[in-house]
Amino acid sequence: MTERRKIKWLIAHFPQYLFVRTAKAFSLELEQLCPGEFEIEILTMDQYADKYNKYHEFKLNPPNIKGLDGKEDFGTDENRATTWSESTKKWPILFKALGDDEFQLSQTQVSIIGHVLDKNFHAIDLPFLFDDHDHVTRVLDGKIGDYLCQEIGKKTPVTGLAFTYSGGYRVIGSNQKITNLTELANTKLLTHTAHSDKLFEGIGADPVRKFKLSGDELADVAKDENASIETTYLRFNGKHVYKTEHSMFTTSILTGNKFWASLTDKQQEAFRIAAKKTAKHERKWSVADAKKYEALAVENGVEIVNITPEDRATLQQAATKTYEQLESMNIDPVLVKAIIAQGNKNVH
């Protein structure tokens, strides 16, 4: 009997249970397609650094935003970065290690891939890009998703296999109830992406990207009764949600080019199939998680306010400025048009 080939899947993000769930699902799918050929070891970044005594930068966790973000503890203060920017230094190291076959699989936020490897991945983060989850599926599971996965393999040491969610739609979490865009504009709003900065500036807000703040500054923001944060249901740790659903928080399953080249054509096809099946499952699980969050919101003391159709239209109008600056952000406008064309009602 041929010995199973051992490969490692690195869990790179919080909440870790979401990504562990995905890795386990992939392992089951791959076993059906390649029975007895592979054994997948699932490791968090801390576990990898300790077990293999390398890449200790992986243990550097971002500052926590108590009261607003981080349902799962980011680790001990000993391993906590003083700033988000400091903690992001590990990403180029992670991609190089993946490319060098130090581990073989991981799942990383599209916004990080766009920042470090390929700006076109930022297209997926654009505000009001997708009409609904079916639109997402057509794009990410179709030719456009395949194109992005293949292109990154040509430009960088890693190859994309599939796209998953990281909680699905983004919302605004806050320390106080927000009922309209005017009230949102009067909060200290922490954002994730440059897209969101431009979007919320368009309604008169003064957004601050959390990656630019130190741990002490984040702590001060979290204490502010007017503080709010761009997040998802499953990442939010507060009691008030303004349901904007202005963009999609996604991730991508990645493999290293060196490992990829070592697989047979049949094995490569099996990895692609397993990744896409897993991704489809994961996105459905994320949608179900969101429905469960809403169903239990009152019981858990969380108040959710839906954005009105009028305010949604205003926010969508503000998003047009982002689409006018695609080339300056090194995002291919043709790619964005192709994504929009897969929808049925999107207007930019």
ChimeraX attribute file (.defattr): number of C-alpha atoms within 10 A of each C-alpha:
attribute: neighborCount
match mode: 1-to-1
recipient: residues
	/A:1	4
	/A:2	6
	/A:3	9
	/A:4	12
	/A:5	10
	/A:6	12
	/A:7	17
	/A:8	18
	/A:9	25
	/A:10	25
	/A:11	25
	/A:12	20
	/A:13	20
	/A:14	17
	/A:15	18
	/A:16	14
	/A:17	12
	/A:18	18
	/A:19	25
	/A:20	20
	/A:21	13
	/A:22	21
	/A:23	25
	/A:24	16
	/A:25	18
	/A:26	23
	/A:27	20
	/A:28	15
	/A:29	20
	/A:30	25
	/A:31	16
	/A:32	11
	/A:33	16
	/A:34	15
	/A:35	12
	/A:36	14
	/A:37	14
	/A:38	15
	/A:39	16
	/A:40	20
	/A:41	16
	/A:42	20
	/A:43	19
	/A:44	19
	/A:45	22
	/A:46	20
	/A:47	15
	/A:48	21
	/A:49	16
	/A:50	14
	/A:51	10
	/A:52	10
	/A:53	9
	/A:54	11
	/A:55	16
	/A:56	15
	/A:57	19
	/A:58	23
	/A:59	23
	/A:60	24
	/A:61	27
	/A:62	22
	/A:63	28
	/A:64	25
	/A:65	22
	/A:66	16
	/A:67	18
	/A:68	27
	/A:69	21
	/A:70	19
	/A:71	17
	/A:72	13
	/A:73	12
	/A:74	19
	/A:75	15
	/A:76	10
	/A:77	13
	/A:78	9
	/A:79	18
	/A:80	19
	/A:81	19
	/A:82	19
	/A:83	21
	/A:84	22
	/A:85	16
	/A:86	18
	/A:87	20
	/A:88	19
	/A:89	13
	/A:90	17
	/A:91	19
	/A:92	15
	/A:93	14
	/A:94	21
	/A:95	21
	/A:96	15
	/A:97	17
	/A:98	26
	/A:99	24
	/A:100	16
	/A:101	19
	/A:102	17
	/A:103	21
	/A:104	24
	/A:105	28
	/A:106	24
	/A:107	25
	/A:108	24
	/A:109	19
	/A:110	28
	/A:111	24
	/A:112	18
	/A:113	20
	/A:114	17
	/A:115	15
	/A:116	14
	/A:117	19
	/A:118	19
	/A:119	18
	/A:120	24
	/A:121	23
	/A:122	22
	/A:123	23
	/A:124	25
	/A:125	24
	/A:126	23
	/A:127	24
	/A:128	23
	/A:129	25
	/A:130	25
	/A:131	15
	/A:132	16
	/A:133	15
	/A:134	12
	/A:135	18
	/A:136	22
	/A:137	18
	/A:138	15
	/A:139	22
	/A:140	24
	/A:141	18
	/A:142	12
	/A:143	11
	/A:144	17
	/A:145	23
	/A:146	17
	/A:147	14
	/A:148	19
	/A:149	22
	/A:150	15
	/A:151	16
	/A:152	20
	/A:153	20
	/A:154	11
	/A:155	11
	/A:156	16
	/A:157	19
	/A:158	29
	/A:159	26
	/A:160	25
	/A:161	25
	/A:162	26
	/A:163	30
	/A:164	31
	/A:165	23
	/A:166	27
	/A:167	24
	/A:168	25
	/A:169	23
	/A:170	24
	/A:171	23
	/A:172	25
	/A:173	30
	/A:174	31
	/A:175	21
	/A:176	19
	/A:177	18
	/A:178	26
	/A:179	17
	/A:180	17
	/A:181	21
	/A:182	13
	/A:183	13
	/A:184	23
	/A:185	18
	/A:186	15
	/A:187	21
	/A:188	20
	/A:189	24
	/A:190	28
	/A:191	20
	/A:192	18
	/A:193	20
	/A:194	17
	/A:195	23
	/A:196	23
	/A:197	19
	/A:198	20
	/A:199	24
	/A:200	20
	/A:201	16
	/A:202	20
	/A:203	18
	/A:204	14
	/A:205	20
	/A:206	18
	/A:207	23
	/A:208	18
	/A:209	18
	/A:210	23
	/A:211	20
	/A:212	14
	/A:213	18
	/A:214	18
	/A:215	20
	/A:216	14
	/A:217	16
	/A:218	22
	/A:219	17
	/A:220	12
	/A:221	23
	/A:222	23
	/A:223	15
	/A:224	15
	/A:225	12
	/A:226	18
	/A:227	20
	/A:228	30
	/A:229	28
	/A:230	27
	/A:231	26
	/A:232	23
	/A:233	22
	/A:234	18
	/A:235	19
	/A:236	22
	/A:237	21
	/A:238	21
	/A:239	19
	/A:240	22
	/A:241	28
	/A:242	24
	/A:243	20
	/A:244	21
	/A:245	20
	/A:246	23
	/A:247	20
	/A:248	25
	/A:249	23
	/A:250	20
	/A:251	24
	/A:252	26
	/A:253	26
	/A:254	25
	/A:255	25
	/A:256	25
	/A:257	20
	/A:258	17
	/A:259	19
	/A:260	20
	/A:261	10
	/A:262	10
	/A:263	12
	/A:264	10
	/A:265	11
	/A:266	10
	/A:267	16
	/A:268	15
	/A:269	13
	/A:270	18
	/A:271	23
	/A:272	17
	/A:273	18
	/A:274	24
	/A:275	27
	/A:276	21
	/A:277	17
	/A:278	26
	/A:279	26
	/A:280	18
	/A:281	15
	/A:282	23
	/A:283	22
	/A:284	16
	/A:285	18
	/A:286	20
	/A:287	16
	/A:288	12
	/A:289	16
	/A:290	18
	/A:291	13
	/A:292	11
	/A:293	16
	/A:294	16
	/A:295	11
	/A:296	12
	/A:297	16
	/A:298	12
	/A:299	10
	/A:300	11
	/A:301	11
	/A:302	16
	/A:303	18
	/A:304	20
	/A:305	16
	/A:306	16
	/A:307	18
	/A:308	14
	/A:309	9
	/A:310	11
	/A:311	16
	/A:312	18
	/A:313	12
	/A:314	14
	/A:315	21
	/A:316	20
	/A:317	17
	/A:318	20
	/A:319	25
	/A:320	17
	/A:321	16
	/A:322	20
	/A:323	19
	/A:324	11
	/A:325	14
	/A:326	19
	/A:327	10
	/A:328	8
	/A:329	15
	/A:330	13
	/A:331	19
	/A:332	16
	/A:333	16
	/A:334	10
	/A:335	16
	/A:336	18
	/A:337	11
	/A:338	12
	/A:339	21
	/A:340	20
	/A:341	13
	/A:342	19
	/A:343	18
	/A:344	11
	/A:345	10
	/A:346	14
	/A:347	12
	/A:348	15
